[in-house]
Amino acid sequence: MRNLSFGVALVVLAGCAQPVPDSGVQQGVGFGSYDQYIAEQQARDEALQTLNEETVRPPEDIEIASAELTGAAAVAALENTSTEAVVPAPDLNNPDISDEQDFEAVSTRQTIESDAERLKAQRQQYQLIEPTAVPRRPRGKVPTPIEFALLTQHPVGQKQYRRSLFGASKAEAKCAGYRSGEQAQDAFLKAGGPERDKLGLDPDGDGYACDWNPGVYRGLGGN
């Protein structure tokens, strides 16, 4: 009886046990076939690669802007290159450039005799112009300040002509209206000076208007 009970228990346990899966070559990871696993792995790798390419690829407008920027940089570089001044090499065969300071160049085409002939020709062409006297104005013409300086000998401040006692206070303001003493002297002579001082430019009566000094021109006339 005991043996019968033990046999029944074994039968019950055998019926409850699950079958062991086939451990053949076709079984692989995930309880599927190995070929199916390889195919799924390749499909997943291709999907990841496509996703990476789409993620890295810049938008179309960025590509256009980049292309335009590259083109603009190329144009700017071309313009900078074209605007650079190109210094030409000197033309040593240019006849307009003198090489008289080059001893080797001169010695190849000149001799002592040729130099003497050239110097003789230059002396024949040389002309000395002698200085001549400056022609004087006809009588009745107003002298220039230079002519007046050469015609007079008295120093500045030495009274030669009669003047009003009240002209000195106004002379400084009147002289300020002229750019130089020579311009004031020219106007003074044209207005009847030195005998008359209609413009009030010679209050001391020396014949020299404002600060004009004839000594500069007298030194030139004595040479």
C-alpha positions in Angstrom: 0.0 0.0 0.0 2.9 2.3 0.8 4.5 1.6 -2.5 1.2 2.4 -4.3 1.0 5.8 -2.6 4.6 6.6 -3.5 4.0 5.8 -7.2 0.9 7.9 -7.3 2.9 10.8 -5.9 5.5 10.5 -8.5 2.9 10.5 -11.3 1.4 13.7 -9.8 4.8 15.4 -9.6 5.6 14.4 -13.2 2.4 16.0 -14.4 3.1 19.3 -12.6 6.7 19.7 -13.9 7.1 22.1 -17.0 8.9 20.8 -20.0 12.6 22.0 -20.5 13.0 24.2 -23.6 14.9 22.9 -26.5 18.5 23.9 -26.2 19.2 23.6 -30.0 21.1 26.0 -32.1 18.0 27.9 -33.3 17.2 29.0 -29.8 18.8 32.4 -28.7 18.4 35.4 -26.6 14.9 36.3 -25.6 13.6 32.8 -26.2 13.5 33.4 -30.0 15.6 32.3 -32.9 19.1 33.5 -33.2 18.6 34.7 -36.8 15.6 36.8 -35.7 17.8 38.3 -32.9 20.5 39.3 -35.4 17.9 40.8 -37.8 16.4 42.9 -35.0 19.9 44.0 -33.9 20.7 45.2 -37.4 17.4 47.0 -37.7 18.0 48.8 -34.4 21.5 49.8 -35.4 20.2 51.2 -38.7 17.5 53.1 -36.9 20.1 54.6 -34.5 22.4 55.6 -37.4 19.5 57.3 -39.2 18.5 59.2 -36.1 22.1 60.4 -35.5 22.4 61.7 -39.1 19.1 63.6 -38.8 20.2 65.0 -35.5 23.6 66.2 -36.6 22.5 67.5 -40.0 22.0 71.4 -39.7 18.9 73.0 -41.0 18.7 74.1 -44.6 18.7 77.8 -43.8 21.9 77.5 -41.7 23.6 75.7 -44.7 22.5 78.6 -47.0 23.8 81.2 -44.5 27.1 79.3 -44.1 27.5 79.1 -47.9 26.7 82.9 -48.2 29.2 83.7 -45.5 31.9 81.6 -47.2 31.2 83.3 -50.5 31.4 86.8 -48.8 34.7 85.9 -47.2 36.1 84.8 -50.5 35.0 88.0 -52.2 36.5 90.1 -49.4 39.8 88.2 -49.6 39.8 88.7 -53.4 39.2 92.4 -52.9 41.9 92.7 -50.3 44.3 91.0 -52.7 43.4 93.2 -55.6 43.8 96.4 -53.7 47.3 95.7 -52.5 49.7 98.0 -54.3 52.1 96.1 -56.4 55.5 97.8 -56.5 57.0 97.2 -59.9 60.7 96.3 -60.1 62.9 99.2 -61.3 63.7 99.2 -65.0 67.4 99.5 -65.1 67.3 99.9 -68.9 65.1 103.1 -68.7 67.0 105.9 -70.5 65.2 108.5 -68.4 66.9 107.3 -65.2 70.4 108.7 -64.8 73.2 106.3 -63.8 76.0 108.9 -63.6 76.6 107.9 -60.0 77.3 104.3 -61.0 81.0 104.0 -61.6 80.8 100.7 -63.5 78.1 101.9 -65.8 79.9 105.2 -66.6 83.3 103.5 -67.1 81.9 101.2 -69.7 80.8 104.0 -72.0 82.9 107.1 -71.0 86.6 107.8 -71.2 88.7 110.7 -70.2 88.6 112.1 -73.7 84.8 111.8 -74.0 84.4 113.5 -70.6 86.6 116.4 -71.7 84.6 116.9 -74.9 81.4 116.8 -73.0 82.7 119.4 -70.5 83.8 121.6 -73.3 80.4 121.5 -74.9 78.7 122.3 -71.6 80.9 125.4 -71.2 80.0 126.6 -74.6 76.3 126.4 -73.8 76.8 128.2 -70.4 75.6 131.8 -70.4 76.3 134.3 -67.6 73.6 136.9 -67.2 74.9 140.1 -65.8 72.7 142.0 -63.3 71.2 145.2 -64.6 69.8 148.3 -62.8 66.2 148.4 -61.9 64.4 150.9 -64.2 63.0 153.9 -62.3 59.5 155.1 -62.6 58.9 158.2 -64.7 58.5 161.5 -62.8 55.0 162.1 -61.4 54.5 158.4 -60.6 54.1 157.3 -57.0 57.2 155.4 -55.8 56.9 152.0 -54.3 58.0 151.4 -50.7 61.2 149.9 -52.0 62.0 152.8 -54.2 61.2 155.2 -51.4 63.6 153.3 -49.1 66.4 153.6 -51.6 65.7 157.4 -52.1 65.9 158.3 -48.4 68.7 158.1 -45.8 67.3 159.3 -42.5 66.6 156.8 -39.8 63.2 155.8 -38.4 61.8 158.3 -35.9 63.7 161.3 -37.2 61.1 164.0 -38.0 61.2 165.3 -41.6 57.7 166.6 -42.2 55.1 168.6 -40.3 52.3 166.7 -38.6 49.3 167.4 -36.4 49.8 167.2 -32.6 46.6 165.2 -32.3 47.3 162.5 -34.8 49.3 160.2 -32.6 46.3 159.0 -30.5 44.5 157.7 -33.6 47.5 156.3 -35.6 47.7 153.0 -33.8 44.1 152.2 -34.5 44.4 153.2 -38.2 47.6 151.1 -38.6 45.8 148.1 -37.2 43.7 148.1 -40.4 46.7 147.0 -42.6 48.1 143.5 -42.8 51.8 144.7 -42.8 53.9 147.9 -42.5 54.8 147.7 -46.1 51.1 147.7 -47.1 50.6 150.8 -44.9 53.6 152.6 -46.4 52.3 151.9 -49.9 48.9 153.4 -49.0 50.6 156.3 -47.3 52.6 157.2 -50.4 49.7 156.8 -52.7 47.7 159.2 -50.5 50.2 162.0 -50.9 53.0 161.0 -48.5 55.5 161.7 -47.3 54.7 165.4 -47.4 51.0 164.9 -46.5 49.5 162.4 -44.1 45.9 162.2 -45.1 45.5 158.7 -43.6 47.0 159.5 -40.3 49.7 156.8 -40.5 52.8 158.9 -39.9 52.2 160.9 -36.7 55.9 161.5 -36.0 56.6 162.9 -39.5 59.6 160.7 -40.4 57.9 159.7 -43.6 57.6 156.1 -42.7 54.0 154.8 -42.0 53.2 152.7 -39.0 56.0 150.2 -38.2 57.5 150.1 -41.7 61.3 150.1 -41.7 63.2 151.1 -44.8 66.5 149.7 -43.5 65.9 146.2 -44.9 65.7 147.5 -48.5 68.6 149.9 -48.1 70.9 147.0 -47.3 69.9 145.3 -50.5 70.5 148.5 -52.5 74.0 148.9 -51.2 75.2 145.5 -52.5 
